[in-house]
């Protein structure tokens, strides 16, 4: 699948397209897209909660649910986040995933690690 890089306007595909799609998905509050009210992720609502285990589990559940529903090219198997730079506005999700379809030089069934910036979070 090909798309357009939202920063440069150039054509992107493969892993770069998946990372961009995931970043957009996980940064979009549910209910904010007029024609797709259920598109997005509840991560936006959880991000300012205390960083305890309960809220961390809720965040990982929200991310996993959104990926399973909207991004069918990968299957998440492990999630982690880096909150060390959250004060500066940087927040990344690290997703270990199984490739579901052949992408770039990866075959279906291979495991990859994606670093997904959460924009606007």
Secondary structure, 3 states (H helix, E strand, C coil): CEEECCCCCCEEEHHHHHHHHHHHHHHCECCCCCCCCCCCECHHHHCCCCCCHHHHHHHHHHHHHHHHHHCCCEEEEEEEEECCCHHHCCCEEEEEEEECCCECCECCCCEEEEEEECCCC
